[in-house]
Amino acid sequence: MSQKEVVVSGIRSTGYLHLGNYFGAIHNYIKMQEDYNCYFFVADYHSLTTHPDPKDLKANVFRVVAENIASGLDPEKVALYAQSDIPEIPELYLMLNMLAYKGELERVPTFKDKVRLNPDNVNAGLLTYPVLMAADILIHRGAKVPVGKDQEQHLEMARNFAQRFNSHYGELFPEPQVFRFDENTVKIMSLDGNGKMSKSENVNATIYLSDEDELIRKKIMKATTDSGPQEPNSAMPDYIQNIFQLMQLVSAPDTHATFLDAYNNCSIRYGDMKKQLAEDMVNFVGPIRERAAALQQDEDSIRKILKNGAEKARARAAETIAMARKAIGINYY
C-alpha cells in the first residue's frame, strides 16, 4: 500500500450492524479510504473474552465483512482483514504485555464494568484487552485511530505502551492520536429516546442494516413522539430531534424541509412524518441488506477478500515485528 498516512480501526465481530454504526463509523471509513492508508480489521480475537460459540464465530465475521462492503467499503482500496489472520499481532501483544502493569490495567473503567457485570468471567484477556488493542494499532505503526469517546482511554494507553517501548528499546512506534475525521459525526439515538442505538440492547428501537422492510416500517411507526409543539418555533425534545435527524440523513432535502416547517408552525402530523420516514428508510436500508445477503451467500468471495486483506496487512505487520525484534535484541541469526 502507498505511503499515505496510516489509519487503523477495528470492527466488532459480534452483533448486527445498525444505523448508528453506519452513520457513526462506516460512512466515514468510506471517505477515509480515498485519502489514507487504511487498515480495517474484524476484531475476532477480542470477542474470545466472552467465549462465543464456535458455530457462530465464522458466520458473525462473514456477516460483518459483508455488511461493511455492502455499505460501501472497498476491499481494493483498504486492507480489510480478520485480526486472527495476522500472527504478528499476538506476537506484538506478548511484547507489549511485558510493558503493561497489573495496577494500571485494573483501573481501566471498561475492565471494572466488565468485572461488575460478569464476576465469574474475569479472564486475563479482559484484563489485557487494552494491550491487544494497542498491538492492533501499533503493528501498523498507525498514526490515526477513529474511536468513540468510550475508547479514548484505551488509545491513551496505546500511546503509553508506545512511549515505554520507545524509551526502553529506541524509537519505533508513533504515538497514535484520536482521529476525528468528521467533527459532525452523527450519533443516532434509539427510537424510544433512551440512549444510543445498540447492537444488543433494545432491538425493537434499533434499525439494523439487515432488517426487512416491514420490520423497519413497524419500528419507525412505534418511534416515540408527543402531541406536537404548542408554540411556533419551539425547541425540540431530543427524541423528536432524532426523528428529524434520521429524516435529514435518508430523505430528500425538501421532504425534511416540509416537515420542519410544519413543526415550526405547529401543524406537524407525526403519523404522516413517520410514514414518510419509514418509506425513505426502507429505500435506504434495502439495497444494503440485499447486497450483504448476496455476499453472505458467496462465501468464496468473502474468503478471498479476507485473504487479500490479510496479505496487505501482514506485509506491514511483518516489517514492524522485524524492527521490534531487532530493537529488543531477539534477532539471533
N, C-alpha and C positions, 0 to 999 in steps of 0.2 A: 504494500500500500504506500501511497505517496507521502511526502514529508509535510503534510498538513499538521496542525495542532491535534493532539490525541485527546479524544473524548471516550470515557468508559462509563457504561451504565448497565446495571443488572435488571433483569425482568423476572419477577417471581414465577415459579413454575407451578404454583397451586392456584386454584380458584379460576373463575371465568372472568375474562376482561370485560370491563363495563365502560360506560360513557366517561366516568371520572378518569379512568386510565387513559382513554383515548385523548381527551382534551387536556389532561394534566401532564401527559408524558409522550404518548405515541406521536401526536401531530407535531410536537417539537423535534422528535427523533427524525421525522420525515424531512424537516427543514435542515437539521444538522447534517444529514447525510450528504448534502450538496457541498458543504464548505469545510467539513472536518474529517479527520481520520477516525472513524467511529468503530468501536468495539462494543457490541451489544450482546450480552450473554444471558442465557436462561439459567437461573441460579438453582440448579437441581441439588448440588451438594448442600446448600443452605437448608433446603427443605428436609434433609435427613434428620435434622434435630427433632422433628416431630414424628419420626418413624412412619412415613407414608406407606400404604400398602403397595408392594412391588408391582401388583397388577395395574395400579393407577398411574404410576410414575411416568412411564413412557407416553401413555395417552395424554397426560397433562402437558408434558413437554411439547409433544407434537401439536396439541391444540393451541398452546400459547404461541408457538412459532407460526402456525397457520394464521391465527388471528392478527398477529403483528404484520405479517406480509399482506394479508387481505386489507389491512388498514393503510397500506402504502409504504411500508418499509421495504427497501430494495436490497436483496441479498447480494446483488452485484456491486452495490456502492458501499456496503458496510461489511464488517465481519460479524455475522450472526451465528452464534455457536452455543453449545451446551458447556457449562462450566466444567463438567466432569470429563470432557474430551480434551482438556488441557492439563496434562500431568505436571506441568511446570507450576501450576497454581498451588497444589498441595505441597510441593517442594518449597516454594517461597513461604507459604503459610507456616511450615515447620521452622524455617529460619527466623521468621518474624516472631513466632511464639517464644523464642529464646530472649526476645527483647520486650516481651509483654509481661506485666506483673499482675499477680492474682488480685491484689487490692484494687488496682485501677479498673480491672475487668468487672469485679463485683460491684463497683459503684455505678456502672452504666445503667441508666434508668430503664432501658428496654429489658435488660437482664433481670433487674429487680421485679419488673412487671411479670415477666415470664415465670419467675420463681413463685410469685404470689399466685398466679393463675394455675400453674402446673407443678405443685411442690414435689410430686413423685417423679418428675422427669427433668431434674436439674443435671443435664449431662455436660460433659466437657465441651461439646460442640456449641452449646448455648453460651457457655462462659466465654469461649474464644471466638464467638461469632464476629466481633469487630476485627479480629486478626485476619480471619478468612476474607472478610470484606476488603481489608487493606491489601491483602495479596491479590485479590481480583483486580484492583486498580493499579497497584504498583508493578504487577507483572508486565504491563504495557507501558510503564513509566508515564501513566496518564496524568495530564495537567489539569483537565477539567472533568468534573463529575456532576451531572444533573441529578440532584437529590432533593427530596422534600424536607421540610423542617424537621420531621421526626428522625431523619437520618444524618442530620448535620453533625451531631456529636460523634457518630461513627467516623465521619470524614475527618473530623479534628483528630481522632485517634490515629487514623491512617497517616496524617501529617506527622504526628508524634513518632510513629514507628519508622517513617521515612527519615526523620531527623536523627533518631537513635542509630539506625543503620549507617547513615552517612557519617555520624560523628565517631562510630566505632571503626568503620571499615573504609571510609573515604567516600567522596561524593558519587552517588549513583542515581538516587531517586529524586525527581522533582517533588515538591510538596503540593499535592493535589488540592485544587480550590473548588468551592461550590460554583457550579455553572448555572447562572440564571440566563438561559438562552433568550427567554422572553419574559420581561418583567410583568407582562399581563397574563401570566399563566392562569388558566381558568380553574377554579375549584367548583366542582359540581356537588351540590347538596343532594341528600336523599329526598325523594319525592314527598316524604311525610314531614320534611322540615327538620328532622332530627339528625344533625351531623352530616358527614360526607357520605356519598355513595360508597358502598363497601363490597368487596368480593364475597364476604361471608355473612355479614350482619344485615338483617332486614332486606331479604332478597326481593320482597314484594314492592319495595320502594326504590329499587335499583334497576336501571336499564342496562342489560347485558348485551354485548355485541352478538351473542348467539340467540337472543330472544326472537321468538316467532312473532309475526305481525299482530295477531290477535292479542297476544300477551302484552306487547308494547302498548296497544290501544287501551287495554284494561288498566295497566299500571298508570298511564298518563291520566286517564279519566278519574282515577282514585287519588290523584295528587292533592295535597292539602291546599285549600283556598279559604276565603272568608266571604262575607256578604258584600265586599267591594268597598271602595273609598267613599267616605261621606262628604268630603270637601274636595274641590278641584286641586290638582297638583299635590296631592297628599304624598307623604313619604311611604315607600312600600315596605311591608314586613319582609323579612328575609326569605320566607317560603314563597312569597309572590315574586320577589326579585328573581328567585331561582327559576320559576316558570318562564319569566321574560328572558332570562339569560339563555335557557335552553332554546327558546324560540329564535333568539338572535343567532345562535350557533347553527341551527338546522333549517330555518325557514327563510323565505325570500325577505330582503330588507323592507319592502313595502308592506308585507304581512305584519312584521314586527312593529313597524311604524303605526299601522292602522290600530292595532290593539293597544299600543302605548298611548295614542291619542284618546282612545275610548277610556282607558284608565284615568288619564289626566282630566277628562271632562265628566267623570263619574258615570259613564254609560257602559262600562265593561260588562260583558256577559262571560263569566269564566267557563261555562259549559261550552260555548262556541269556541273560545280560545283553546281549550283543551282538545276539542275535536280536531281543530286545525293543526295544533302541535302534534297530536298523535299521528296524523297522516304524514306530516313532514318528517317525523321521527322514523316512521316505517320506511319512508323513502331513503332516509339517511342510513339506517342500520341494515336494511335488507340486502343491499349489494355486498356489504362487508361480510354478513352472515353467510350468504350464498357462496362467496369466493372462499371463505375459510372452510366451509363444509366440503367444497370440491377439493381443496388442497388436502384436507384430512383423509379423503378417500384415496389420495395419491401418495402413499407413504414413501414410495421410492423417491419422489421429488423432495420430500422433506428431509429424508436421509441424505440426499445429495447436497441440499442447501447446508445442512449441519456439518457435513464432511468438508465442504469447501470453506465454510466459515472457520472451522477448526484449523484447517491448513493455514489460512491467513493469520489467525490468532497465534498459532504455535510458532510461526516464523519470528514474530516479535518477542514472544514469551521465551523462546529458546535463547535469543540474544541476551535477554535480561538475566536469565538464570546463569548463563556462562559468565557474565560480568559479575554477578553476585558471588558465585563460587570462587572466582579469581580474587575478588575483594576480601573474602573471608579467609582464603587460603586453602580451600577444598579443591585444589587442582593438582593432581599428583602425576599426571602423565600427559 
